[in-house]
Amino acid sequence: MPLAFQLQFPDPVWRLVFEQVATSPGLFVAELRSRESQRLTLVTVELPHGKIRFETNPQLPFHSSLLGVWQGHALYHRFDNTRLPVPTALGNVNLETGRTRWEWPQHAFTGADAELVWAQRASLTDTATTPVAVFRLADGEPVETAENTPVVSNSRLHFPVSYTVSSAWRPVIDRFIKKHTSHETSGAVDYLELGDQLIFSYHYRETNDQLRTFLLIIDRLQTIWLHQATGEDLETARPLSESNALPSVGNGSFCVWQNQILFQPTSNCITSYYLKPLP
């Protein structure tokens, strides 16, 4: 499989968020976090070639999290209270400068499109449903619209389905993986079917009792295109995702953007292969 790109970072990659507007140039933003320095870094990467466009330390609290990118505008939830998982604000951060374009305190994201953002008031004490507010994506100015909150969808992106050990399909998946790798799976298995290619991300306990994650790509003729260890020892690795980010890649998992797969072979690295040979 042709290599699209491989990127190494100084800090662990906690999350990837992608451009959600299918007519916009493809890109993703990697959230890098250093626990020791409490440093949050945003790295904007162009697809398909993996060119780094921007790298900045945003003027946001360490636990803030991106929600996605629309027309190049990155929306985020601010989390000022580390003990309470309730966003204290919804905002738009400039990926080039790290400065906040606009911010609405006590609001939580519900949807967005190429022009507008939908949100509801978030409260620690009031659990009643609140009216939906709508803002302009570019400047955060409130607007009135009769349109309903859009469903977040990007036809260029594909994410796997996770099969737990209790799933009715797990015995079939387990037998298939063992037949082709001799590995007994442990825990959940992520699976995605694209055309004639079957993609699995699974955990395997090695002879030294270390739990590792493997990525397997195989076609319907049972030709193995890739079988690679990914991720760290899962019993010492970071959490997959600590907030409600939208499309993301967790440690040892993967996603597909158009004709290329993206995954993390280590916590500080992102690798992408083309699933089909380039013309």
C-alpha positions in Angstrom: 0.0 0.0 0.0 1.5 3.4 -1.0 2.4 5.7 2.0 0.5 9.0 1.9 2.4 10.6 4.8 3.7 10.0 8.3 3.9 12.8 10.9 5.8 12.8 14.2 4.9 15.2 17.0 6.6 16.2 20.2 3.5 15.6 22.3 0.9 12.9 22.3 -2.0 13.2 19.8 -5.2 13.1 21.8 -7.7 13.7 19.0 -8.2 14.4 15.3 -11.0 16.6 14.1 -11.8 17.0 10.4 -13.2 19.6 8.0 -16.9 18.8 7.8 -17.9 20.7 4.6 -17.4 18.3 1.7 -16.8 21.2 -0.8 -14.0 22.7 1.3 -10.3 21.6 0.9 -9.6 18.5 3.0 -7.8 19.0 6.3 -7.7 17.8 9.9 -6.5 19.3 13.2 -4.5 17.3 15.6 -4.9 18.1 19.3 -1.6 17.6 21.0 -1.5 17.6 24.8 1.5 17.5 27.2 0.4 16.6 30.8 3.7 17.7 32.2 3.6 21.3 30.8 -0.2 21.5 30.6 0.3 22.6 27.0 -2.4 22.4 24.3 -1.2 22.6 20.7 -3.3 22.6 17.5 -1.6 21.3 14.3 -3.6 21.9 11.1 -2.8 19.4 8.4 -3.8 19.4 4.7 -5.1 16.3 3.1 -4.3 14.2 1.2 -0.5 14.8 1.4 -0.2 15.6 5.1 1.4 19.0 4.7 1.3 21.0 8.0 -0.4 24.3 7.4 -0.4 25.8 10.9 0.9 25.0 14.4 -0.2 27.1 17.3 -0.8 27.1 21.1 -4.3 28.5 21.4 -5.3 30.9 24.1 -7.6 28.3 25.7 -7.6 26.3 28.9 -5.8 23.0 28.7 -9.0 20.9 28.8 -10.7 22.7 26.0 -11.6 20.4 23.0 -12.3 21.0 19.3 -15.6 19.9 17.9 -14.8 20.0 14.2 -13.9 22.4 11.4 -16.4 24.0 9.0 -15.1 26.1 6.1 -11.7 26.3 7.9 -13.4 27.6 11.1 -12.6 25.4 14.1 -15.3 25.3 16.8 -14.4 24.3 20.4 -15.9 23.8 23.8 -14.2 25.6 26.7 -13.9 23.6 29.9 -12.8 25.8 32.8 -13.8 23.4 35.6 -11.8 20.2 35.3 -14.0 18.4 37.7 -17.3 19.0 35.9 -17.7 17.8 32.2 -20.0 20.6 31.2 -18.8 23.2 28.6 -18.5 26.7 29.9 -18.5 28.2 26.5 -18.7 27.5 22.7 -16.3 29.4 20.5 -14.4 29.7 17.2 -10.6 29.6 17.3 -8.4 30.9 14.6 -6.2 28.0 13.6 -3.4 30.2 12.3 -3.0 32.6 15.3 -4.6 30.6 18.1 -6.8 33.6 19.0 -10.5 33.3 19.6 -12.6 34.8 16.9 -15.8 34.7 19.0 -17.1 32.9 22.1 -20.6 32.4 23.6 -20.4 31.7 27.4 -22.6 28.9 28.8 -23.5 27.5 25.4 -23.0 24.0 24.0 -22.7 23.0 20.4 -25.6 21.1 18.7 -24.8 21.5 15.0 -23.2 23.6 12.2 -23.0 24.0 8.5 -21.0 26.1 6.1 -22.5 29.4 7.4 -24.3 28.9 10.7 -23.8 27.3 14.2 -26.6 25.9 16.4 -26.2 25.8 20.2 -28.1 25.5 23.5 -27.5 27.1 26.8 -25.6 24.8 29.1 -26.1 24.9 32.9 -24.7 23.0 35.8 -28.0 23.3 37.8 -30.8 23.7 35.2 -31.5 20.5 33.4 -34.6 21.8 31.5 -34.4 21.9 27.7 -33.5 25.4 26.5 -34.3 27.1 23.2 -31.8 26.6 20.3 -29.7 29.7 19.5 -28.2 30.2 16.0 -25.0 32.2 15.3 -23.1 33.1 12.2 -20.1 30.8 11.8 -17.6 33.6 10.8 -18.3 36.2 13.5 -20.6 34.6 16.1 -23.4 37.2 15.5 -26.9 35.8 16.4 -29.3 35.3 13.6 -32.9 34.2 13.2 -33.6 31.1 11.1 -36.3 28.5 10.7 -33.8 25.9 9.7 -33.5 22.9 12.0 -30.2 21.8 13.5 -28.2 20.1 10.8 -27.0 16.5 11.1 -23.2 16.4 11.2 -22.1 14.4 8.2 -19.1 14.3 5.9 -19.3 12.0 2.9 -15.5 11.9 2.6 -15.1 10.4 6.1 -15.7 6.9 7.2 -15.4 5.5 10.8 -15.5 1.9 12.0 -18.2 0.2 13.9 -17.1 -1.2 17.3 -18.1 -4.8 18.1 -18.0 -5.7 21.8 -17.4 -9.2 23.2 -21.2 -9.5 23.6 -22.0 -8.8 20.0 -23.7 -11.6 18.0 -21.1 -11.0 15.2 -18.1 -11.3 17.4 -17.5 -15.1 17.0 -17.5 -14.6 13.2 -15.0 -11.7 13.5 -12.8 -13.5 16.0 -12.6 -16.6 13.8 -11.7 -14.5 10.7 -9.0 -12.6 12.5 -7.5 -15.8 14.0 -7.5 -17.6 10.7 -5.4 -14.8 9.1 -3.2 -13.7 12.0 -3.2 -16.5 14.6 -4.2 -13.9 17.1 -6.9 -14.3 19.8 -8.7 -10.9 20.1 -9.3 -9.2 23.4 -11.9 -6.6 24.1 -13.7 -4.6 21.4 -12.9 -4.9 17.7 -13.4 -2.0 15.3 -14.5 -2.9 11.8 -15.0 -1.0 8.6 -15.9 -2.4 5.1 -15.1 -0.3 2.1 -15.5 -1.8 -1.4 -13.6 -5.0 -1.4 -11.4 -4.1 1.6 -12.1 -5.2 5.2 -10.4 -3.2 7.9 -10.0 -4.4 11.5 -8.5 -2.8 14.6 -8.2 -5.3 17.4 -6.4 -5.9 20.7 -4.1 -8.9 21.3 -2.4 -10.0 24.5 1.2 -11.0 23.8 3.2 -13.8 25.5 4.6 -11.2 28.0 1.0 -10.4 28.9 1.3 -7.0 27.2 -1.9 -5.9 25.5 -1.3 -4.4 22.0 -3.5 -3.1 19.2 -3.1 -4.3 15.6 -4.5 -2.9 12.3 -5.4 -5.5 9.7 -6.5 -4.6 6.1 -7.5 -7.6 3.9 -9.5 -7.9 0.7 -12.3 -10.3 -0.2 -9.7 -12.5 -2.0 -8.0 -12.8 1.4 -5.0 -10.9 0.3 -3.5 -9.1 3.3 -2.6 -5.5 2.5 -1.4 -4.4 5.9 -1.0 -6.1 9.3 0.7 -3.7 11.7 1.0 -3.2 15.5 -0.4 0.2 16.5 -0.7 2.1 19.7 1.0 1.6 23.1 0.4 -0.9 25.9 -3.3 -0.2 26.4 -3.0 -0.7 30.1 -0.6 2.3 30.5 -1.8 4.4 27.5 -3.9 7.5 27.7 -7.7 7.5 27.5 -9.2 7.4 24.0 -11.2 10.6 24.3 -12.0 12.6 27.4 -14.8 14.8 26.0 -17.6 14.9 23.4 -15.5 15.6 20.3 -17.0 14.7 17.0 -15.1 12.7 14.4 -11.9 11.5 16.1 -9.2 8.9 16.0 -8.4 7.3 19.3 -5.2 5.5 20.2 -5.0 2.3 18.1 -8.1 3.1 16.1 -8.5 4.5 12.6 -10.6 6.4 10.1 -10.8 6.6 6.3 -10.8 9.9 4.4 -11.6 9.3 0.7 -8.9 6.8 -0.5 -6.6 6.8 2.5 -6.6 5.4 6.0 -5.3 7.4 9.0 -4.2 5.8 12.2 -1.7 6.1 15.1 1.1 3.6 15.2 2.3 5.4 18.4 0.7 8.1 20.5 3.0 10.7 19.0 2.6 9.7 15.3 0.0 9.8 12.6 0.4 7.5 9.6 -1.7 7.4 6.4 -1.7 4.9 3.5 -3.6 5.0 0.3 -6.1 2.1 0.2 -5.9 1.8 -3.5 -2.9 2.4 -5.8 -2.7 5.9 -7.3 -3.2 6.3 -11.0 
